[in-house]
Amino acid sequence: MSGPGALVRVGLGGLAGWTSWRVNGDDGAYARPSGEVEGSGMSGGGMAMTGNVVATAAGGRPAMGDPGPAGRFGEFGGRFVPEALVPACEELESEFRSAWSEPGFRSGLSALLRDYAGRPTPVTQARRLSAELGVRVLLKREDLTHTGSHKINNVAGQALLARRMGKTELIAETGAGQHGVAAATMAAYLGLDCTVFMGERDMARQELNVFRMELLGARVVPVTSGSRTLKDATSEALRHWVTTVDTAAYCIGSAMGPHPYPWMVREFQRVIGDEARAQCAELLAGAVPDAVVACVGGGSNAVGTFAGFAATGARLVGVEAAGGAGISRGQLGVLHGFLSTFLQDENGQVIEAQSVSAGLDYPGVGPEHAHLAATGRAEYHTASDDEAVAAVELCARMEGILPALESAHALAWTARAARSGDLSPGATVLVTLSGRGDKDAATLKELTRGRG
């Protein structure tokens, strides 16, 4: 058994040049290995790790601001990458900081999101669902964006940044296919090549989105290693980036990965929370919802939503898949370039996540969510597959809205909390519908077939 502060290897599923570590104990002792990385075939490179920075607001509440050059959210985050990717990450951070400080870049992104992606998305008052549950339910309708999910917000920003940097190809990973579709869409719009890595298992259950990506001109690469789901697709995308770093931009799909990705993705997704905050103020006579709820896999729709409400008194609730639950059941470790909490066995090997929702089928969680949980600013719960399917049916029949299975986890917790009294009668709850459920129609048909 390793002592406090020791580093224990965590498996990565064969990504060349990458390793990962679990930190036992809480003294924050990290090491920088040198020489050959075990099992990598790379010598002299090792891994580069950055220091520790935490931003807090008054009273110790996380500000959800700039994590600094270290890319740390408390103890989480950082940049754990092979030396070959250090310059690329540093260049990306520099270019993002420069672009994000320029009114011209931000106004261009806002115009693209308005004129092409269909922002702002509305907040819909779910009147029948509210009457059923005894709480006032407001739905932030990311399902109404072009491509059908929140993913377009982040991809639009990263694609504009890639073009600014002179890159000619977008690389993406995808689970449910929504990020892949968004990446293929923006690549087509901006005249870029696009390569999307997708687990073979996810390709089978998301055939429609695979066809959409290919129709948009993307090359979809099936990943046959490991669990053949999002974790392995991410590993393959990162491996491809190592070999094409001069011409390609890695357009990561969630608030995870090495710094600056978790921060950058949150900033591109905070349009959700900023819009919702203003819309709720109008609906609620200047007040904020009692609770703000979103599903969490890697956590981009949730972190973007929470960013608009972190400085308020709203209760922030993230809902993980019961078969994933990187926060609820995870241990400290490093995977895909960042320190967070991941599902692991007693030997520090990653345990595969299991979920009816391909987009939540990831064994960890983005580092800012881990920090929000550790500081108590946000709380995280789980919903089962059965609860998610029931929530899809409830929303469809009560409101005529078919949510994605991912989003349905947030609805499932809302329904359970309202019925159990965890949400007070008459409370106002904002739920982010991160995507529409057309992509899940075949899965839902299979799961509900034969029921009365």
C-alpha positions as CSV (number, residue, x, y, z in Angstrom):
1,M,0.0,0.0,0.0
2,S,1.4,3.4,-1.0
3,G,1.8,6.0,1.7
4,P,0.4,9.6,1.7
5,G,1.5,11.6,-1.2
6,A,2.6,8.6,-3.3
7,L,1.7,8.4,-6.9
8,V,0.1,5.3,-8.2
9,R,-0.3,4.4,-11.9
10,V,-3.8,4.6,-13.4
11,G,-4.4,2.9,-16.7
12,L,-5.2,4.8,-19.8
13,G,-6.2,2.2,-22.3
14,G,-3.1,2.3,-24.5
15,L,-2.6,6.0,-25.4
16,A,1.0,6.2,-26.5
17,G,3.0,8.9,-24.7
18,W,0.5,9.3,-21.9
19,T,0.4,8.0,-18.4
20,S,-1.7,8.8,-15.4
21,W,-1.4,8.8,-11.7
22,R,-3.6,8.5,-8.6
23,V,-2.6,10.6,-5.6
24,N,-2.9,8.8,-2.3
25,G,-3.2,11.1,0.7
26,D,-4.0,14.8,0.7
27,D,-0.7,16.5,1.0
28,G,-0.7,17.5,-2.7
29,A,2.7,16.1,-3.4
30,Y,3.1,15.6,-7.2
31,A,6.2,14.5,-9.1
32,R,7.5,15.1,-12.6
33,P,8.7,11.8,-14.0
34,S,11.6,12.0,-16.5
35,G,13.1,9.6,-18.9
36,E,10.9,7.0,-20.6
37,V,7.3,7.0,-19.7
38,E,6.2,3.4,-18.7
39,G,4.6,1.7,-21.6
40,S,4.8,4.7,-23.9
41,G,7.7,4.0,-26.1
42,M,8.7,7.7,-25.7
43,S,12.0,8.5,-24.0
44,G,13.4,11.8,-22.7
45,G,9.9,13.3,-22.6
46,G,8.1,12.3,-19.4
47,M,5.2,14.5,-18.4
48,A,4.9,18.1,-17.6
49,M,2.8,19.3,-14.7
50,T,1.9,22.8,-13.6
51,G,1.4,24.2,-10.1
52,N,-1.6,25.2,-8.0
53,V,-3.8,28.2,-8.3
54,V,-7.3,28.7,-7.0
55,A,-9.7,31.6,-7.6
56,T,-12.4,32.3,-5.0
57,A,-15.0,34.9,-4.6
58,A,-16.0,36.6,-1.3
59,G,-16.7,34.2,1.4
60,G,-14.6,31.5,-0.2
61,R,-17.2,30.7,-2.9
62,P,-15.6,29.6,-6.2
63,A,-15.6,32.5,-8.6
64,M,-15.5,30.4,-11.7
65,G,-12.9,32.8,-13.1
66,D,-9.5,32.5,-14.7
67,P,-7.6,29.5,-13.2
68,G,-4.3,31.2,-14.0
69,P,-1.4,29.8,-16.0
70,A,-1.4,26.7,-13.9
71,G,-4.9,25.8,-14.9
72,R,-5.9,24.7,-11.4
73,F,-9.3,24.8,-9.8
74,G,-8.2,24.2,-6.2
75,E,-6.3,21.0,-6.4
76,F,-7.9,19.9,-9.6
77,G,-7.0,20.5,-13.3
78,G,-3.5,21.2,-14.4
79,R,-1.7,20.1,-17.5
80,F,-0.4,16.5,-17.4
81,V,0.8,15.9,-21.0
82,P,3.7,14.4,-22.9
83,E,6.5,16.9,-23.6
84,A,5.5,16.8,-27.3
85,L,2.2,18.5,-26.5
86,V,3.5,21.2,-24.0
87,P,4.2,23.8,-26.8
88,A,0.8,23.1,-28.4
89,C,-1.1,23.6,-25.1
90,E,1.0,26.7,-24.3
91,E,0.3,28.2,-27.7
92,L,-3.4,27.4,-27.4
93,E,-3.6,29.1,-24.0
94,S,-1.7,32.2,-25.3
95,E,-4.0,32.4,-28.4
96,F,-7.1,32.0,-26.4
97,R,-6.1,34.6,-23.8
98,S,-5.4,37.0,-26.7
99,A,-8.5,36.3,-28.6
100,W,-10.8,36.4,-25.5
101,S,-9.5,39.8,-24.6
102,E,-10.3,41.2,-28.1
103,P,-13.8,42.7,-28.6
104,G,-13.5,41.8,-32.3
105,F,-13.2,38.1,-31.6
106,R,-15.9,38.0,-29.1
107,S,-18.3,40.0,-31.2
108,G,-17.6,37.7,-34.1
109,L,-18.4,34.7,-32.0
110,S,-21.6,36.3,-30.7
111,A,-22.7,37.1,-34.3
112,L,-22.0,33.5,-35.4
113,L,-23.9,32.1,-32.5
114,R,-26.8,34.5,-33.2
115,D,-27.0,34.2,-37.0
116,Y,-25.9,30.6,-37.5
117,A,-26.5,28.7,-34.3
118,G,-29.8,30.4,-33.3
119,R,-28.9,32.1,-30.0
120,P,-30.3,33.2,-27.7
121,T,-32.2,30.0,-26.8
122,P,-35.4,30.6,-24.9
123,V,-36.3,29.6,-21.3
124,T,-39.6,27.8,-21.5
125,Q,-42.0,27.6,-18.6
126,A,-43.0,24.0,-18.4
127,R,-46.5,24.6,-17.0
128,R,-48.0,21.0,-17.2
129,L,-44.8,19.5,-15.8
130,S,-44.8,22.1,-13.0
131,A,-48.3,21.2,-12.1
132,E,-47.5,17.5,-12.0
133,L,-44.4,18.0,-9.8
134,G,-45.6,20.8,-7.6
135,V,-42.6,23.0,-8.4
136,R,-42.1,25.7,-11.1
137,V,-39.9,24.2,-13.8
138,L,-38.1,26.4,-16.3
139,L,-36.3,24.7,-19.2
140,K,-33.2,26.3,-20.8
141,R,-33.7,25.1,-24.4
142,E,-30.2,24.2,-25.7
143,D,-32.1,21.6,-27.7
144,L,-33.2,24.4,-30.1
145,T,-29.7,25.4,-31.3
146,H,-28.5,24.5,-34.8
147,T,-27.3,20.8,-34.6
148,G,-29.6,20.2,-31.6
149,S,-27.4,20.6,-28.5
150,H,-25.2,23.0,-26.5
151,K,-22.1,21.6,-28.2
152,I,-22.3,24.2,-31.0
153,N,-21.4,27.0,-28.5
154,N,-18.0,25.5,-27.7
155,V,-17.2,24.3,-31.2
156,A,-18.0,27.6,-32.7
157,G,-15.5,29.3,-30.4
158,Q,-12.8,26.6,-30.8
159,A,-13.2,26.5,-34.6
160,L,-12.8,30.3,-34.9
161,L,-9.7,30.1,-32.7
162,A,-8.3,27.3,-34.9
163,R,-8.8,29.4,-38.0
164,R,-7.2,32.3,-36.3
165,M,-4.2,30.1,-35.5
166,G,-3.9,28.9,-39.1
167,K,-5.0,25.3,-38.5
168,T,-6.6,23.4,-41.4
169,E,-8.2,20.5,-39.5
170,L,-10.4,20.0,-36.5
171,I,-10.0,16.8,-34.5
172,A,-12.8,15.8,-32.2
173,E,-13.9,12.9,-30.0
174,T,-17.6,12.1,-29.5
175,G,-19.8,9.9,-27.4
176,A,-23.4,10.6,-28.2
177,G,-22.4,12.1,-31.5
178,Q,-23.6,15.6,-30.7
179,H,-20.1,17.1,-30.4
180,G,-19.0,15.3,-33.5
181,V,-22.0,16.7,-35.4
182,A,-21.2,20.2,-34.1
183,A,-17.5,19.8,-35.1
184,A,-18.4,18.5,-38.5
185,T,-20.9,21.4,-39.0
186,M,-18.5,24.1,-38.1
187,A,-15.7,22.6,-40.1
188,A,-17.9,22.6,-43.2
189,Y,-19.0,26.1,-42.5
190,L,-15.4,27.4,-42.2
191,G,-13.9,25.2,-44.8
192,L,-11.8,23.0,-42.5
193,D,-11.1,19.3,-42.6
194,C,-12.6,17.3,-39.8
195,T,-11.7,13.9,-38.2
196,V,-14.0,12.6,-35.5
197,F,-13.1,9.6,-33.2
198,M,-16.0,7.6,-31.9
199,G,-16.2,4.4,-30.0
200,E,-17.5,1.4,-32.0
201,R,-20.2,0.8,-29.4
202,D,-21.4,4.4,-29.5
203,M,-21.4,4.3,-33.3
204,A,-23.8,1.4,-33.2
205,R,-26.3,3.1,-30.8
206,Q,-25.9,6.5,-32.5
207,E,-26.1,5.5,-36.2
208,L,-28.0,8.6,-37.1
209,N,-25.4,11.0,-35.8
210,V,-22.6,9.0,-37.6
211,F,-24.5,9.5,-40.8
212,R,-24.9,13.2,-40.1
213,M,-21.2,13.6,-39.5
214,E,-20.3,11.8,-42.7
215,L,-22.9,13.8,-44.7
216,L,-21.3,16.9,-43.4
217,G,-17.9,15.8,-44.8
218,A,-16.2,14.5,-41.7
219,R,-14.1,11.4,-41.5
220,V,-15.5,9.2,-38.6
221,V,-12.9,6.9,-37.2
222,P,-14.3,3.9,-35.2
223,V,-12.4,3.2,-32.0
224,T,-12.2,-0.5,-31.2
225,S,-10.1,-0.5,-28.1
226,G,-11.1,-0.7,-24.4
227,S,-14.8,-0.1,-23.8
228,R,-15.3,1.3,-27.3
229,T,-17.0,4.4,-25.8
230,L,-16.1,8.0,-25.0
231,K,-13.0,7.4,-22.9
232,D,-11.3,5.4,-25.6
233,A,-12.4,7.9,-28.3
234,T,-10.8,10.7,-26.3
235,S,-7.5,8.7,-26.0
236,E,-7.4,8.1,-29.8
237,A,-8.2,11.8,-30.5
238,L,-5.3,12.9,-28.3
239,R,-3.0,10.4,-29.9
240,H,-3.9,11.7,-33.4
241,W,-3.3,15.3,-32.2
242,V,0.2,14.4,-31.1
243,T,1.0,13.4,-34.7
244,T,-0.7,16.3,-36.4
245,V,-0.2,19.1,-34.0
246,D,1.3,21.5,-36.5
247,T,-1.8,21.6,-38.8
248,A,-4.7,20.4,-36.7
249,A,-6.5,21.8,-33.7
250,Y,-7.9,19.4,-31.1
251,C,-11.5,20.6,-30.5
252,I,-12.3,18.9,-27.2
253,G,-16.0,18.4,-26.5
254,S,-16.3,18.8,-22.8
255,A,-14.8,20.8,-19.8
256,M,-12.0,18.4,-19.4
257,G,-8.5,17.7,-20.8
258,P,-5.2,19.5,-20.1
259,H,-5.2,23.3,-19.4
260,P,-6.5,25.5,-21.0
261,Y,-9.3,23.2,-22.2
262,P,-11.5,23.0,-19.1
263,W,-11.4,26.8,-18.7
264,M,-11.7,27.6,-22.4
265,V,-14.7,25.3,-22.8
266,R,-16.4,26.8,-19.8
267,E,-15.9,30.3,-21.2
268,F,-17.4,29.3,-24.5
269,Q,-20.3,27.5,-22.8
270,R,-21.0,30.3,-20.2
271,V,-23.3,31.9,-22.8
272,I,-25.9,29.3,-21.5
273,G,-25.7,30.6,-17.9
274,D,-25.4,34.3,-18.8
275,E,-28.5,34.1,-21.0
276,A,-30.4,32.1,-18.5
277,R,-29.6,34.5,-15.6
278,A,-31.0,37.4,-17.6
279,Q,-34.0,35.5,-18.8
280,C,-34.8,34.2,-15.3
281,A,-34.5,37.7,-13.9
282,E,-37.2,38.8,-16.4
283,L,-39.4,35.9,-15.5
284,L,-38.9,36.1,-11.8
285,A,-39.0,39.8,-11.3
286,G,-35.3,40.1,-10.7
287,A,-34.9,37.0,-8.6
288,V,-32.9,33.8,-9.4
289,P,-34.2,30.2,-9.4
290,D,-34.1,28.3,-6.1
291,A,-32.2,25.5,-7.9
292,V,-30.2,25.3,-11.2
293,V,-29.9,21.7,-12.5
294,A,-27.9,20.2,-15.3
295,C,-26.6,16.8,-16.3
296,V,-22.9,16.0,-15.9
297,G,-20.7,13.7,-17.8
298,G,-17.5,15.7,-18.5
299,G,-19.7,18.5,-17.6
300,S,-19.7,21.3,-20.2
301,N,-23.4,22.2,-20.3
302,A,-23.5,22.2,-16.5
303,V,-20.3,24.3,-16.0
304,G,-21.6,26.8,-18.6
305,T,-24.9,27.0,-16.9
306,F,-23.4,27.2,-13.4
307,A,-21.1,30.0,-14.5
308,G,-24.1,32.3,-14.8
309,F,-25.3,31.6,-11.3
310,A,-22.2,30.8,-9.2
311,A,-22.2,34.3,-7.7
312,T,-25.9,34.1,-6.7
313,G,-27.6,32.2,-3.9
314,A,-29.0,29.6,-6.3
315,R,-28.6,25.9,-5.4
316,L,-26.4,24.3,-8.1
317,V,-27.1,20.7,-8.8
318,G,-25.2,18.4,-11.2
319,V,-26.7,15.0,-12.1
320,E,-24.5,12.2,-13.1
321,A,-25.4,8.8,-14.6
322,A,-25.6,6.2,-11.8
323,G,-23.3,4.0,-13.8
324,G,-20.7,6.7,-14.2
325,A,-20.6,9.2,-11.3
326,G,-17.0,10.4,-11.3
327,I,-17.8,12.7,-8.4
328,S,-20.1,10.5,-6.5
329,R,-18.0,7.4,-6.7
330,G,-14.6,8.5,-8.0
331,Q,-11.1,8.7,-6.6
332,L,-8.4,11.3,-7.2
333,G,-6.4,10.6,-10.4
334,V,-5.2,11.8,-13.7
335,L,-6.6,10.9,-17.0
336,H,-6.5,12.6,-20.4
337,G,-4.2,15.3,-19.1
338,F,-6.0,16.5,-16.0
339,L,-6.3,15.8,-12.3
340,S,-9.8,15.1,-11.1
341,T,-11.9,12.2,-9.7
342,F,-12.3,9.0,-11.7
343,L,-13.8,5.6,-11.3
344,Q,-11.0,3.3,-10.3
345,D,-10.4,-0.1,-8.8
346,E,-8.2,-0.9,-5.8
347,N,-5.2,-1.0,-8.1
348,G,-5.8,2.4,-9.6
349,Q,-7.1,1.1,-12.9
350,V,-9.9,3.0,-14.6
351,I,-13.3,1.3,-14.3
352,E,-15.6,1.6,-17.3
353,A,-18.6,3.8,-16.9
354,Q,-22.0,2.3,-17.9
355,S,-25.0,4.4,-19.0
356,V,-27.9,4.3,-21.3
357,S,-26.7,7.7,-22.3
358,A,-23.6,7.7,-24.6
359,G,-22.8,11.3,-23.6
360,L,-22.6,10.5,-19.9
361,D,-20.6,7.3,-20.4
362,Y,-17.3,8.7,-19.1
363,P,-15.5,7.4,-16.0
364,G,-14.6,10.9,-14.6
365,V,-15.6,14.5,-14.5
366,G,-14.2,17.9,-15.5
367,P,-11.9,19.4,-12.9
368,E,-14.0,22.5,-12.1
369,H,-16.9,20.3,-11.2
370,A,-14.6,18.4,-8.8
371,H,-13.6,21.7,-7.3
372,L,-17.2,22.9,-7.0
373,A,-18.1,19.7,-5.2
374,A,-15.1,19.8,-2.9
375,T,-15.9,23.4,-1.9
376,G,-19.6,22.7,-1.5
377,R,-20.7,25.3,-3.9
378,A,-22.4,22.7,-6.1
379,E,-23.9,19.3,-5.2
380,Y,-23.9,16.2,-7.3
381,H,-26.4,13.4,-7.4
382,T,-27.1,10.4,-9.7
383,A,-30.0,9.2,-11.8
384,S,-30.4,5.6,-13.0
385,D,-31.1,4.5,-16.6
386,D,-34.7,3.7,-15.7
387,E,-35.2,7.1,-14.1
388,A,-33.7,8.8,-17.2
389,V,-36.0,6.9,-19.6
390,A,-39.0,7.7,-17.4
391,A,-38.1,11.4,-17.4
392,V,-37.9,11.4,-21.2
393,E,-41.4,10.0,-21.4
394,L,-42.7,12.4,-18.7
395,C,-41.3,15.5,-20.5
396,A,-42.5,14.3,-23.9
397,R,-46.1,13.6,-22.7
398,M,-46.4,16.7,-20.5
399,E,-44.6,19.3,-22.6
400,G,-44.3,17.9,-26.1
401,I,-40.5,18.2,-25.8
402,L,-38.3,15.1,-26.4
403,P,-35.1,15.7,-24.4
404,A,-31.9,13.8,-25.0
405,L,-31.2,11.0,-22.6
406,E,-28.3,13.0,-21.1
407,S,-30.6,16.0,-20.3
408,A,-33.2,13.5,-18.9
409,H,-30.9,12.8,-16.0
410,A,-31.4,16.4,-14.8
411,L,-35.1,16.1,-15.3
412,A,-35.1,12.7,-13.4
413,W,-33.4,14.3,-10.4
414,T,-35.8,17.2,-10.5
415,A,-38.8,14.9,-10.5
416,R,-37.4,12.8,-7.6
417,A,-36.5,15.8,-5.5
418,A,-39.9,17.4,-6.0
419,R,-41.7,14.2,-5.0
420,S,-39.5,13.6,-2.0
421,G,-39.6,17.1,-0.7
422,D,-35.9,17.8,-1.4
423,L,-37.3,20.6,-3.5
424,S,-39.8,22.6,-1.5
425,P,-43.3,22.9,-2.9
426,G,-43.5,25.9,-5.2
427,A,-39.7,26.2,-5.6
428,T,-38.5,27.5,-8.9
429,V,-36.1,25.1,-10.7
430,L,-34.1,25.9,-13.9
431,V,-33.2,22.8,-15.8
432,T,-30.8,22.9,-18.8
433,L,-32.0,20.8,-21.7
434,S,-28.6,20.2,-23.2
435,G,-29.9,18.5,-26.3
436,R,-32.9,17.0,-28.1
437,G,-33.7,13.4,-28.1
438,D,-34.1,12.5,-31.8
439,K,-30.7,10.8,-31.7
440,D,-32.0,8.5,-28.9
441,A,-35.2,7.4,-30.6
442,A,-33.9,3.9,-31.6
443,T,-32.6,3.3,-28.0
444,L,-35.8,4.5,-26.5
445,K,-37.9,2.3,-28.8
446,E,-35.8,-0.7,-27.8
447,L,-36.1,0.1,-24.1
448,T,-39.8,0.8,-24.1
449,R,-40.9,-1.8,-26.6
450,G,-43.7,-4.1,-25.3
451,R,-44.7,-1.8,-22.4
452,G,-48.3,-1.0,-22.0
